[in-house]
């Protein structure tokens, strides 16, 4: 187990309990030589932009040059890499050959159903970004921010048409989403373009308040189609027009309504027989009518000659009591959310009927919308199918590694993946956990297949009266899971009671919350500098420590050592200390009474001055004896790593150093020190190979029997910047970037 600690002398500190995941990879990424040893680097945090299929092969593509690949209609998946760390914006299938574009100007082609890719760099302006692709018999069309490019099959530009009017509409929906790693061009909500009767249809940010535009296939003319004064209803920008293939004719979804255009694109016939059916203005009352009749007009889609519409709704609601102004008010509260599909039937009259069964959203997920997270709102990620295979397999994808699948036209559903947060804990080679923390949102996501797919926790069980959410932690300080599936978490919150703990018995598949009889101190404000110790499990209890530092307000640091029973219902103070922060506990594993601890001790007169002490106790911290004292440990302690029951490594910054504490000899040995500073060094251990990593730092140990021997490691693209790392066994997960790779959490395996 690895603990990542950061304690800044005289300034804010934070501690993060991290572990790393090591997996026997069931699916492997393309092998890339990185250092003097071959490593595999797999980016884990992905957003998907779409899906495409060739026969039974399904490709779900996204950013960081990655795609998920299935050869068996979505039963199993593997993560692959096209060879460049770029956003794959669009892929289409033309006669069983795949053509796609990446954001930074590459044309990608796969003649073998997604098994391998040819990458062609298209000559373009440096600032120009590719967003979408169309393919016909003798040409390839690419939409960029301000251009339409026509290419031959060799990827050479035949002609281009440039105009600011081509710039797609923007959306604020994902702007500023703190959990997206690459989001500069996620903002373009309507960058698709469509082929209709030898014309290319597209929407424009400059023209969306009036209509849409189209361009002929020779790129000679730009035609504006004015709709605002021609149609009975008009409203909104962004996706003004979407072309839906519908048998032998196409349907135009214009804002919220469906029309059939003539060949001249001048006249539009209302799609439904009854001109009043699904025709309402954009108001709250009208929206209710839409949903009652069919569903959300933004969720229209077609499969061959059948029209469907998606619908978001709440499940059965239960009443909860809320005390407002001293008056008890009953508030309806849904058990969970639903996504259902309705099929259009024209005879004997226009109507929609339920298709299959609803998807029951009982997950603890969210979606960023404008300036807030919709919570719980995992079902809001379900929009329209990105690809349909054999009419019955519908694949839904979205940002945050989201994949939802139905193989029988909605009669049953399989939640494949959803991922938010940062790596937090490793349980075994195939199971590890990510934790998302926002001011009013906490989510736990886990993988059971070494990082191919991720599952959010469930917030509803048939035994629950209503759904349960993790209540608004600013920061989760304590997070624990063991091999039995037992775990708990607790964080800082201004809403939850001081003793609220969330616990699980099934590896965070479900969780419960309760208030323990004795509070475990966690501040309700982020203004208090707070750092927890690691959590040590004994047979019948847990040992942990809460540390708070208000020295900037003139108060001495406070440390509270707890013994918590395994039921998590009772905790007792073992020791309350002032001027002390116990930041790491080295147990003996035979008794909770005996352990060694690392503590920062502050000066009684000047609390901002502190030093490191290693002490031993035989009475659960009530008294202790000094083993070692380090007066000047540096500006901060960055990391603790307990390698085995007798050895603990720790790193410091300013000066940057690596130390080893040996319990057998009660000694501290300096293994490495740098004359340069501010690397924020961390130790990384993979399969007993030792590395020192940091910001612009990558060193490898040259002699396993002598950990004072280090040399510069070999890296393929400049020098890496490690911002974080957790590891166990044969795998590390590092938050890193270099001169080619954008920042991500990369799984590193030998």
N, C-alpha and C positions, 0 to 999 in steps of 0.2 A: 504494500500500500504506500502511496506517495502523497506527501503533503507539500503543497506549494505555499510558501509563507512569504509575505512581504511586510516588513515593519520598518517604516522610515523614521529615523531619528529626527525629532523636532518637526515632523509634518505628518500628514494623514498616512495611515497604513491600511492595508487590507490583507486578508488571508483567504486563500481559496483552497479547499480540499479537492485535490485533483488526483486522478489515477489514470492510468493509461490502458489502452486496450490492446491486447495481443490476441490476434486471431489466427487460427489455422484457416487461412482464407479459402473459402469454398469457391469463391470467384476471384481471379487475380487480374489486376490492371496490367497494361503493357509494361514490361520490365524496362526501367530506365536507369542507366549507370549514373550514380550521383557522386559517390566519393571513391575512395580506394577500394570499397566493396560495393557490389551491386545492391541497390535498394529499390523498393517500389514506393512511390509517393502517390497516394490516392486522395484527391480533394473530397472532403465529406460534406461540407455545406454547399448545396446546389439549389438553384432555382431552375425549374423546367419551363420551356417556352412552347413545347408542343410535342406531338407524337406522330409517327408514321409507321406504316407496315408494308412489308413485301412478303406475300404469301402468309405464312404463319409467323414470320419474324416481326417483332415489335421493337421499335427504337423510340425511346423517350429521351429527348435531347434538351440540353440546357447550357449553363455557363461553365467556365473553367475547362472547356474542351471535352467535357464528359458527356456520356450518354449511358443509359441503362438499356440492356439488350436482353430480349427473351426470344427463344426459338420454339417455345411450346405454348403460345397464346397466353403468356402471362403467368404460368404456373411457377416458373423459376426465372431468376434474373441474375445478370452479372453487370458490373460497372466496367465500361471501356473508355478509351481515350483516343481522340482523332489525331493527336500528335502535336497540337498547339494549345496553349492556355488562353482560349478565346471563347466568347459567347457564341454558341451555335444558335442563330436566330430563327432559322427556318429550314426544313427539309421536306421535299416533295418526292413522290414516286411517279416516274414516267416510264412506262413499259418495263417495269421491274428493275430499273436503274434509279438509284437515289441521287438527287441533286440538292445541295444545300448551300447556305451562305453563313459566314461568321461576321460578327460585328465589325471587325477591323479589316474587312476587305478581301476575304478569301472565298473562293468557290470550292466546295468539297463535293466529290463524286465517289459513289460506291457502286461498282458493277456487280458485286457479289452479296447483295442483300444485307449490307451493313457489317460484313465481316472485316473489311479493310477499306481505307479511304485514300483517295488521291487529292492532294491539296494544291490548288492553283491560286497564286497571288494575282489579283486583278489590278491592273494599273488604275489608280484613282488618286484623288487628293488625300493628303494625310488626314485631314480633319473629317472627311466623309465617312459615314457609318452605314453598313449594309443592314437592312431590316427584313427583307422578304424576297422570295424568288417565285417565278412562274416558268414553266417549261412547256414548249410546244414542239412540233416535229423538227423544225429547222432552226430554232432559236431559244435562247435563255434570256429571261428578263429579270433584272434585279432592281428592287426599290431601295434607294438610300434616303438620307435625310432630305436632300433637295434635288435628286436626280432620278431618272429612269434610264437604266443602261440596257442595251440590247447586245448580247454576246452570241458568238457562234459556239458550236459544240466543243471547240478547243479552249474555250474560255477567253477568247480575244474579243475586245470591244468593237462592235460593228458601228454602233451609233449610240449617242446619248442625248438626252434632253434634260436641260437644267432649268429649274424655276423655283423660287422660294415657295410657290403655292403647293409644291409637293410635300412640304414638311407636314408630317402627320400630327393628329391631335394629341394633346397632352392630357395627362390625368394627375391629380394630386393624391390619388388613392394610395400610392406606394411611396410617395415622396417623404423621405425622412424616416422610413421604417428602420428602426435601430437593429433589426436582426438580419437584414440583407447585406451581404458582403460586397456585391457589385450591383449598383442600382442607378447608374447614370442614365441608362437608356431603358430601364424598366418603366420609366414614366410614360412612354408612348403607348397609349391604350389602344390605338387603332392604326397600326402600321401595316396591316395586311392589304394586299390588293388582289383583284379578282379578274378573271378572264370571262368576258361575256360578248358573244357575237363579234369576234375579231376586234374587240376593244378592251382596254385595260381600265377597270373601274377602281378608283381610290378616293379616300376621304382626305380632307385638307384642314389644317388648323386655321388657315387664312380664309376658308370659304365655308366652314361647317355651319355657320349661322344662316346660310342661304341654300345649301344643297351639297352636291358632290361634283367631281370632275371625272373625265375619262380621256384616254389618249389612244389613238389608233396604233396598230401593231408596228407601223413604220416610224413611229415617234415623230410624226409631222405636225400634229395639231393637238392643242389642249382645248377641250370643250367643257364649258361650265353648264351644269344642269341645275336650273333654278327650281326649287321645290317649295319654298316657303309660301309663295302666293298661289301655288297650283293645287296643293293638297289641303284637305279639310283640317288636318292636324299637323302641327309642326312644333318641334321643341328640342332644345338641347344640342350640344356639340358632341365631340368625341366620336363614337361610332354612329355616324349619320346613316351610312348604308352598309349592309352586309349582304352578300350574294349567297343564297342557299340553293344548291343543286337539288332539283326536284323532278325526278323522272326525265322526261324529254324537254321540260321547261325549267327555267330558273325563277326563284322567288327573290324579290328584293325586300329585305327587312329595312324599312326606312324609319329611323328613330324607333318607335315602339310598334309599328304597324307593318303589315305584309301587303305587297303589291306585285302584280305581274306587269312588266314593262313591254311595250312594243319594240320592234327592231330599231326604231329611230331613237329610243330612249327619251321620247318627248311625252308620251302618254302612259299613265299608270292606272291599271285596273285594280280595284280592291280585291284581295285574294278570296275572301269568304263570300259565299252566296248571299248571306244576310249582311247587308252593309252596316248594320248596327252591331254585329257580333264582334266582340273584342275591339270595338272602336270607341275609345274614351279618351278624354283629355288627361293631361298629366296633373292629377290632384290626388290628395289622400283618398277621397271617396272613390275616384276612378281606379286607383291602384287596388283597393279592396275588391272592386268589381272584377278587375283583371284576374286577380288571384282566385276569386271564387269561381269564375268561369273556367279558367285554365291554369295559368301560372304567371311567372315573371317573363314579360315580353323580351327581356334581354337574353333569355335562355331558350329561344327557339333553336331547333336544329332539325336536320332532315337525314333520313337513311333511305337512299334510293327514292321511292315515290311515296314515302310516309313522312308526315310532319309530326314532330314531337315538341313539347314545351316542358321545361324544368320548373320546379316549384319549391321554394323554401318555406317551411312552416314549423310551428311549434307542435309538440305532441300534446297529449292530455295534460291539463294543468291542475295543480293542487293549490289550495289556498295556504298562504303563510301569513302570520300576524306581524304587523309592523306598528310600532308605537310612534305615532306622529302627533306632536303637541299634546301628549297625554291621552290621546285617543287611539284605541286599538283598531287598526284598519286591516281588512283582509285583502291580500294582494295575490292575484293568480300567478303562479310560478310554474313554468313547464318542467316536466320530467327530463326531457331532452329535445333535440331538434330533428327535423326530418328533411330529406331531399327526395321528392317523388317526381315521377315522369308521367305526363299525360299524352295520349295519342289522339290526333285529330281524326274525326269521322265526319264526312260531308253528307251522308245519306241516313235517314230521311231529312235531317237538318244538321246545321253546323253544331258540333259539340266536341268536347274532349272527354276521354275516358281514361281511367287509371291504367298505366302500363306496368305490369309486374307488381313488385312490392317496393315500398319506400326504403331508402337507406336510413337506418337509425343512427343518428349522430350522437353517440354516447361517449364521445372522446373529449379530453381536456385540451382542446386546440383553440386557435384564434386566427383572426385575419386583421391586418392593418387596413383601416379605412379612413381616409382623409387625415385626421390628426389623432385618432383613437384606435385602440384595438377592440374589435368586436369579440366579446368573451362571454360565454364560450361560443365560438363561431367557426369551428372546423368545417361545418357544412357550407359555409359561405365560400369556401375554396372550390366547391363543386359548381362548375359553370356549364359548359357544353362539351361533348366528347371531342377529344383532339384527334382520335382516329377510330374507325369502325372496321372490324375484321369479320368477314363472312356474315355480315348483317347483325350478328348476335353478340359479338365481343366489343364492348364499348370501353374505351380507355380515357379516363379523365385525368389531366395533369394540371399542375399549377406551380407557383413559387413554393419555396421551402420544402423541396424534395417531395412534393405531394403527388401521389398516384392512387387513384381509386379505380376499381375494375369490376365490371359485370360481364359474365360470359354467356348470359342467357336473356338478353334484352331487359335487364332490370328485375328479374325474378329473384336473384340473389346477388349479394355484393361482397367484395373482398377489399378491405382497406390495406393497401400495399405499404404506403410510406408517408411520413410527414415528419419534419425535423425542424426544431428551433433550438436556440440556445448555444451553450458552449460545453465542451467535454468536461465531465465532472467526476465520473467514477468508473472503474473497471471491476467487473465481477469475475469473469473468466475469459478464455480466448475468443469467445463469440458474443459475449454479452457485455455491453457497456452503456453508460447513461449520459445524456446531455441534459442540461438544466438551463431553462430560459428565465431570466429575471428582468422585470420591468417595474416601474413605480407601482403599478396596480395589477400585476400579472405574474404568475408563476406556472411554469409547465415542466413536466418531466417526460422525456422521450427516451426510449431504449431501443437497442438493436439486439436481435437474437442470432443474426447471421453475419457478424463481423463487419457491419457497416454497409451492407447492400440495401437493406430496408430498415426503416425506423417506425416505431409505434408509439403514439402518445398514450398516456394513462387514460383509463376509462373514468368518467365522472358520474356514471349512473349504473346501477345494478338493480335487478328486479326486486331486491329487498329494500331499495331506497324509496322513500316517499317522493323525493325530488332530487335533482342532480346536486352533486357536491363539488365545489371548486376550492382550490387552494387560495386562501384569502389574502391577496394583496401584499405579498412580501416585497419590500424594497430590495432586500438582499437576503439570500438563503445562506446562513452561516454554518449550520450543522446539516450534513447530508450523510446518511449511512445506509449501506446495504450489505448483507452477507450471503453466503452460499445457500442458506436455507430459505432465502427470499424475504427475510425479516429486514425492515429498514424504517427509518424515520427522517424527518427534516424539520427544521425550525429556522425562522428568519426574523428580520426587523419589519414591523408593520405598525402603522398607526390605527389600523382597524381591528386586527386580531387581538384577543386577550393576551396578557403577558405569558400565560402558560400554554397557549395553543401549540400542540405538536401534531404533525401529520405523520401517520404511520402506515406501513404496508406489510402484508404477510405473503405477497405473491409477486415480488420483484417489481413493484410499482405498476403492476397491471391495474389494480384498484388501490385506493387509499381511504383512510378514515381520519377524522380529526377529533381531538378531545382536549380538555384542559386538565393538566396534571395538578395534584393536590399541593405541590410545592413548586413555585415558579422557578424555571431555569432562565436566568437573566439574559435578555437580549434587548438592547435599547430600541425604543420606538422611533427614534430619530436618527437620520444618517449623520447628524452633526457630531454625534459621539463616535470617537474612534474605537472600533470594536474588532477584536480578533479572537476567534475560538482556537482552542488546541485541537489536536487530532482526537479521535474517539477510539477508545480501547475497549474491546469486548472481553469480558470474563464470562465464566460459566453462568453466573446468575445476575450479572449487572454490567452496566456500562460506566466507564470513567471518562470524564470530560471536564473542560475548564472554560468558563466565560471570562473574557478580559475586556475591560473598558478603560479608556484613557481620556480624561478630561483635563490634562495638564495645561492645555491652552486656555482653560477657564480658571486655572488656579487650584485645581483639585488633583490629588495624587492618583496614579493609576490604581485600578481595583481588579483583583483576580478572585474568582469564586470557583472552587473545585467541587464537582458534584459526583455523587454515586447514584446512578439512575437504575432502578430495577428493570428487568427485561420486559415487563409488561408496559413500561413507559408511563405508569400511572403514579409512581412515587419517586421522588428525588430527595436526597438529603445533602445538606451542606457538609462537606468534609473539611473545608478550610476557606476562610475569607481572609485575604491578604491585601494590604495596601502597599503601594510602591512596587508591586510585583505583577508581571504578566507571564503566566506559564504558557508557553507557545508550543512545546512538544513534550510528549510523555513517552518514555521508553519502559514498557512493562516487564515484569519478570514472568508473567503468565501463570504463576501459581497462586498468587494472592493479590487482591486489590490493595492491600496494605503496603506492599513493597514495590517501589518503582523509582526510576531516575527521571528527572524532568529538567528541561531547559527553560530558563526564565530570564526575562529582561527586568532588571532592577533599576528603579529611578532614584536619583539623589533626593534626600529629604528636604533640602533647601531649594534645589533647582530641579524640579520634576522633569524638565525637558532634557536633562542629562541622564543617560542610563548606560548600563553595561550588561554583559551576558554572564550568567552563572549557570553551571551545571550542578545539580544537587541531588541527593539521594534521601528517600524517606522510607521509614518502616511502619508508619502509622497513618497512612493515607494523607500525607501532606501536613499533618498537624505540626510536626517538627521535621527538620531536615538538616543534613550535614553537607558542607561545601566540598565538591569534587574539583571544580575548575572554575576560574574566573578570568574573563577576557574584558579588560577595561575598555579598549578601543576596538570594537568589532566592526566598525565602519558606519556608513550612513544607513544601511538597511540590511536585514537578513532576508534573502530572497527566497530560499527554498530549504526544506528539510526532506531527506530521503532515508528511510530506514531500510537498509539492505538485508539485514537478518536480525536475529534477536540480540546480537551483541554489537552491531556497528550502525552508526548513524552518520550520514554525510550532511553537511550544510554549506551553503554558499552565501557570501556577503558581497555587497556592492559598495564601491567608493570607500576603501579600495576593494577591487574585485579579487576574491579569493575562494578557494575550496578547502574545506576542513573535513577531517574524519575523527569521530569519537569512537574509541574502542573500550567497551565495557570490561573486557577481560583485564586490560592493563590500566583502566581509568585514565587514559591519556588522550590528548587532542593533538593531531598532527596536521600541519599545513601541507596540502598536496600540490597546490598551484596558486600562483599569484601573478597578476599582470601589472606591468608598469602603466599601460594604458588603462583608462577607467571608463565607467558608465556602460559596460556591456550588459549589466544585469545578468550575470552568469548563472547557468543552471546545469546540473548534471543530468545526462541522459544515458540510460543503461538499456541496451537491447541485446538479449542473448549473451549476457556477461561481457559484452563489449562496452567500454566506457567512453563517453564523449562529454566535452564541455561545450555548451552552446549558449548563445546570447544574441544581442543585437550586433550583427556584423562579426560574429564569433562562431567558429566551428573547429574544435580541436579533437583529436583522437588519441587515446592512450596507446603507447607503443609497446608496452610490456605489462601483461596482466598481473604479474607478480610484483610490479613496482608502479603504484599509482601516482608517482611523482614524475613519470616520464610522459610527456605530451608533445605532439607535433601538429602543425597545421593540416587539417583535413582537406581532402579534395572535393570540390563542389563544382557542378557542371555549369551553373550560370552565376558568375560573380560570387559574392559572399552572401550567405543567407542571413536573414534577420529573424531570429527566434524570439517571439514575444511571450510564448508559454510552451510548456511541454509536460506531458504526463506519460507514463510508460509502465509496462509490466511484461515480463517474459520476453517475447520476441517481437513486440509491437510498441511503437510510440505514436502518440497523437500530438502534433506540434502546431501551434499557431505561428505560421511563418510566411515569409515572402522572399523573393530574390529579384534579380534584374529581369527575369522573364515571368516567373510565377506570381500572380496577384496573391494578396493575403487570403489564406484559407486555413482551415484546420485539416492538415494532411495526415493521413495514416501512413506511418513509415514502417516497412517490414523488410527483413533481410531477404 
